[in-house]
Amino acid sequence: MDTPLLTIAIPTFNRAAILARALQHLCPQLAEFPAIVDVIVSDNASIDNTSEVIKHYQDTYPDIAFVHHRNDTNVGFFGNAKVCRGLAHGKYLWLLSDDDFVGADILTQIIGALRRDAPAFVYLKNRSRSKGACHAITLTVEECILANTYELGLISSVIILNAQDNDAQLFADNDQNPFIGFMMLLDTTRHVKTSVVIEGDCLIGANAPHSVQADLEFFKVFVDGMSSVTDCMARMGMRRGLIRSFRRRYLINFLLRHYLYRKAGSANSGFRKTISEFRRIDVVVTRSYGDLGVFWVLFYPATRLPVSVVKYAVQAKRAVALRSRRGLRRLLKTRRE
């Protein structure tokens, strides 16, 4: 195969059953583009039957350029992402998590966007139960960042120009940064200033909530990690207003949400332990976001609310959301009948 248009790289570890489902969704679409798409599965020294799963799909789809790489030792998620990047030879790279399953015909949409627009990156804006097929729009890089902010950091949701000329510095400066995918995305914009957003049922299971213990270490990692992203944006000469808007949305839509859920979940913890932890979290967030007016208007008041009040508010929000979902299911059932 000549240089492929797209390399799909899947890092995995000890999740053979999940990987099998991912390949079950992906391989039939890969079979439509054997000359321009290759796939790499980087196995992080699994001890389950991951190798057998991969071999089954290699044998079932012999026309696909399908590489099985196995690390001698577990190098962690960050290390395996670096391995995937180094193995990828396509013009574009899709670093696809093994638990994100591609939606119907999404590869056709991606290939069409790459051929038509040759963008810096493609962002898959997942909208479950969307009406009709996925649709694509072309935006400038800044327009896309402003519209989608931190969601561009969802590693499976971006297909990036596979420019590796700055990788040594990029990985050295962002060791263990949870937003390494976002940093790679920003790096592509040195070469191209346009992007494509594909919206619809792009990924099954993508953007689903995960059970995360949002403790002090969580806030340190995600505050400092995103600070590295916004510092990079500033060095690249992006507008101060864009960066400020980006930071506001991240603070309210991500950090505040996790803060409130963590506070609500701490109701059964010891009083002194809870107070001490949240004082430290407050310091971490204030240090990075205290220059924003919205911090003092929305985030700071949340730090003063009693745990019991936050717990009640979160429970009420969940109850409303649950009733809304039940109502939607009843409506859809009625329409089908």
C-alpha positions in Angstrom: 0.0 0.0 0.0 1.2 3.5 -0.8 0.9 6.1 2.0 -2.7 5.7 3.2 -5.0 8.6 3.5 -6.0 7.5 7.0 -4.5 5.4 9.8 -6.9 4.2 12.5 -4.9 3.3 15.6 -6.6 1.5 18.5 -4.8 1.3 21.9 -6.1 -1.6 24.0 -5.3 -3.5 27.2 -7.1 -6.6 28.6 -10.5 -5.8 27.0 -10.8 -8.5 24.4 -14.6 -8.6 24.5 -14.9 -4.9 24.1 -12.2 -4.8 21.4 -14.1 -7.5 19.5 -17.3 -5.3 19.5 -15.3 -2.3 18.3 -13.8 -4.3 15.4 -17.2 -5.8 14.6 -18.5 -2.3 14.0 -15.3 -1.0 12.3 -14.1 -3.7 9.9 -17.1 -3.9 7.5 -16.6 -0.1 6.9 -12.8 -0.6 6.5 -13.4 -3.2 3.8 -14.9 -0.5 1.6 -11.6 1.5 1.6 -8.8 -1.1 1.6 -6.5 1.0 -0.6 -6.5 4.2 1.5 -7.1 3.2 5.1 -5.1 1.0 7.4 -5.7 0.0 11.0 -3.3 -0.6 13.9 -4.2 -2.3 17.1 -1.5 -1.6 19.8 -1.9 -4.2 22.5 -0.4 -3.0 25.8 0.8 -6.4 26.9 -2.6 -7.9 27.5 -2.9 -11.2 29.3 -6.4 -12.1 28.1 -7.4 -13.4 24.6 -6.8 -10.0 22.8 -4.4 -11.6 20.3 -7.0 -14.2 19.3 -9.6 -11.5 18.7 -7.3 -9.5 16.5 -6.2 -12.6 14.5 -9.9 -13.5 14.0 -10.6 -10.2 12.3 -7.3 -10.2 10.4 -8.4 -13.6 8.9 -12.0 -12.5 8.3 -10.9 -9.4 6.5 -7.7 -10.3 4.6 -7.9 -7.3 2.3 -7.6 -4.8 5.1 -4.1 -3.6 5.9 -4.3 -4.7 9.5 -1.3 -4.4 11.9 -1.2 -6.1 15.3 1.5 -4.5 17.5 2.2 -5.8 21.0 4.2 -3.9 23.6 6.6 -6.1 25.6 5.5 -4.4 28.8 2.5 -2.2 29.7 3.6 1.3 29.0 0.4 3.0 30.3 -2.3 4.8 28.2 -0.1 7.8 27.5 2.8 5.6 26.4 0.5 3.5 24.2 -0.8 6.6 22.6 2.7 7.6 21.7 3.3 4.1 20.3 0.2 4.4 18.1 1.4 7.8 16.8 4.8 6.4 16.0 3.4 3.5 14.1 0.9 5.5 12.1 1.9 6.2 8.4 -1.3 7.7 7.1 -1.7 11.3 6.1 -4.3 11.5 8.9 -4.5 9.7 12.2 -7.6 8.6 14.1 -6.7 7.5 17.6 -9.8 5.4 18.4 -10.5 4.1 21.9 -11.3 0.4 22.0 -14.6 1.2 23.8 -15.9 3.7 21.2 -17.8 1.9 18.4 -18.2 3.6 15.0 -21.6 4.6 13.8 -23.1 3.4 10.5 -21.3 4.8 7.4 -19.2 7.3 9.5 -16.0 6.2 7.8 -17.5 7.2 4.4 -18.3 10.6 5.9 -14.8 11.0 7.2 -13.1 9.9 4.0 -15.3 12.4 2.1 -14.3 15.2 4.3 -10.6 14.4 4.2 -10.7 14.2 0.4 -12.9 17.3 -0.1 -11.4 19.7 2.4 -8.0 18.4 3.4 -8.5 20.0 6.9 -6.2 20.2 9.9 -8.7 17.9 11.7 -12.2 16.5 11.6 -14.3 16.6 14.8 -17.0 14.0 15.3 -19.8 15.8 17.2 -21.7 13.0 18.6 -25.5 13.4 18.8 -27.3 10.2 19.7 -30.7 9.7 18.3 -30.1 12.5 15.7 -32.6 12.7 12.9 -31.3 11.6 9.6 -27.8 10.9 8.4 -24.7 12.7 9.7 -23.9 16.0 8.1 -20.6 17.9 7.8 -19.7 21.6 7.9 -16.4 23.3 7.3 -15.2 25.8 9.8 -12.0 27.7 10.5 -9.9 26.3 13.3 -10.9 29.1 15.7 -14.6 28.8 14.9 -14.4 25.1 15.7 -12.5 25.6 19.0 -14.9 28.3 20.1 -18.0 26.3 19.3 -16.8 23.0 20.8 -14.2 24.0 23.4 -13.0 21.1 25.7 -15.0 18.5 23.9 -12.3 18.5 21.2 -10.2 16.8 23.9 -12.2 13.6 23.6 -9.5 11.6 21.9 -11.8 9.3 19.8 -13.7 12.3 18.5 -10.9 13.8 16.4 -9.1 12.8 13.2 -6.0 14.8 12.9 -3.4 15.6 10.3 -0.6 13.2 11.1 2.2 15.7 11.2 4.9 14.2 13.4 7.7 16.7 12.9 7.1 18.3 16.4 6.4 15.2 18.3 9.6 15.0 20.4 8.9 18.4 21.9 5.1 17.8 22.1 5.4 14.7 24.1 8.2 16.0 26.3 6.2 19.1 27.2 3.0 17.1 27.9 4.1 14.0 29.6 0.9 12.3 31.1 -1.3 15.3 30.1 -4.9 13.9 29.8 -5.4 16.3 26.9 -2.5 15.0 24.8 -4.9 14.4 21.9 -6.0 18.0 22.1 -2.3 19.1 22.0 -1.7 17.0 18.9 -4.8 18.6 17.4 -3.6 22.1 18.1 -0.2 21.2 16.6 -1.8 20.4 13.3 -3.0 23.9 12.9 0.5 25.1 12.2 -0.1 23.6 8.8 -3.8 24.1 8.0 -6.3 26.6 9.3 -9.6 24.8 8.4 -11.5 22.0 10.1 -14.6 19.9 9.5 -17.3 19.0 12.0 -19.4 15.9 11.3 -22.5 15.8 13.5 -24.8 12.9 14.1 -24.6 9.3 15.4 -20.8 9.2 14.9 -19.8 7.0 17.8 -21.8 4.5 19.8 -20.9 4.9 23.5 -18.8 8.1 22.9 -19.3 11.0 25.3 -21.2 8.7 27.7 -20.7 9.6 31.4 -18.1 7.6 33.2 -17.9 7.0 37.0 -15.0 9.3 38.0 -13.9 10.0 41.5 -13.4 13.8 41.2 -11.0 14.1 44.1 -8.2 16.6 44.7 -5.8 14.7 42.3 -8.5 14.8 39.6 -8.8 18.6 39.8 -5.0 19.0 39.8 -4.6 16.9 36.7 -7.5 18.4 34.8 -6.8 22.0 35.8 -3.1 21.8 35.0 -3.7 19.8 31.9 -6.1 22.3 30.4 -3.8 25.2 31.4 -1.2 23.6 29.2 -3.7 23.6 26.4 -4.6 27.2 26.7 -0.9 28.2 27.1 -0.3 26.5 23.8 -3.2 28.3 22.2 -1.7 31.6 23.4 1.8 30.7 22.0 0.2 29.9 18.7 -1.2 33.5 18.5 -4.9 32.6 19.0 -7.1 35.5 20.0 -7.2 36.4 23.7 -11.0 36.6 23.5 -11.3 33.1 22.1 -9.0 31.7 24.8 -10.9 33.5 27.5 -14.2 32.2 26.3 -12.7 28.7 26.0 -11.6 28.9 29.7 -15.0 30.1 30.8 -16.8 27.2 29.2 -14.4 24.7 30.6 -14.7 26.1 34.1 -18.5 26.0 34.1 -19.4 23.1 31.9 -16.7 20.7 33.1 -15.0 21.7 36.4 -18.0 23.1 38.1 -20.1 20.1 37.1 -17.6 17.7 38.6 -17.1 19.9 41.6 -20.8 19.8 42.4 -21.2 16.1 41.9 -18.1 15.5 44.1 -19.5 17.7 46.8 -22.9 16.0 46.7 -21.2 12.6 46.9 -19.2 13.6 49.9 -22.2 13.8 52.2 -21.3 10.5 53.9 -17.6 11.4 54.4 -16.1 12.7 57.6 -16.8 16.4 58.1 -13.2 17.5 58.7 -11.9 15.4 55.8 -14.5 16.9 53.4 -13.8 20.5 54.5 -10.0 20.0 54.1 -10.3 18.4 50.7 -12.6 21.0 49.3 -10.5 23.9 50.6 -7.5 22.4 48.7 -9.6 21.9 45.5 -10.8 25.6 45.9 -7.2 26.7 45.9 -6.3 24.7 42.8 -9.2 26.1 40.8 -8.9 29.7 42.1 -5.2 29.7 41.2 -6.0 29.1 37.5 -9.5 30.6 37.0 -9.7 33.4 39.7 -9.0 36.0 36.9 -12.4 35.2 35.3 -15.5 37.1 36.4 -17.6 34.0 35.9 -15.5 32.2 38.6 -16.7 34.7 41.2 -20.3 34.7 39.9 -20.9 31.0 39.6 -18.0 28.8 40.9 -17.1 30.7 44.1 -20.7 30.7 45.4 -20.8 26.9 44.9 -17.8 26.6 47.2 -19.8 28.3 50.0 -22.9 26.1 49.7 -23.4 23.4 52.4 -23.0 19.8 51.3 -26.6 19.0 52.1 -27.9 21.8 49.7 -25.7 20.6 46.9 -26.7 17.0 47.4 -30.4 18.0 47.2 -29.9 20.1 44.1 -28.0 17.3 42.3 -30.6 14.7 43.2 -33.4 17.0 42.0 -31.5 17.5 38.7 -31.2 13.8 38.2 -34.9 13.2 39.0 -35.9 15.8 36.4 -33.5 14.3 33.8 -34.9 10.8 34.5 -38.5 12.0 34.1 -37.5 13.7 30.8 -36.0 10.5 29.4 -39.1 8.5 30.4 -41.3 11.1 28.8 -39.2 11.0 25.6 -39.4 7.2 25.4 -43.2 7.3 25.9 -43.5 9.9 23.1 -41.3 7.9 20.7 -43.4 4.7 21.5 -46.6 6.6 20.8 -45.4 7.9 17.5 -44.3 4.4 16.4 -47.7 3.0 17.3 
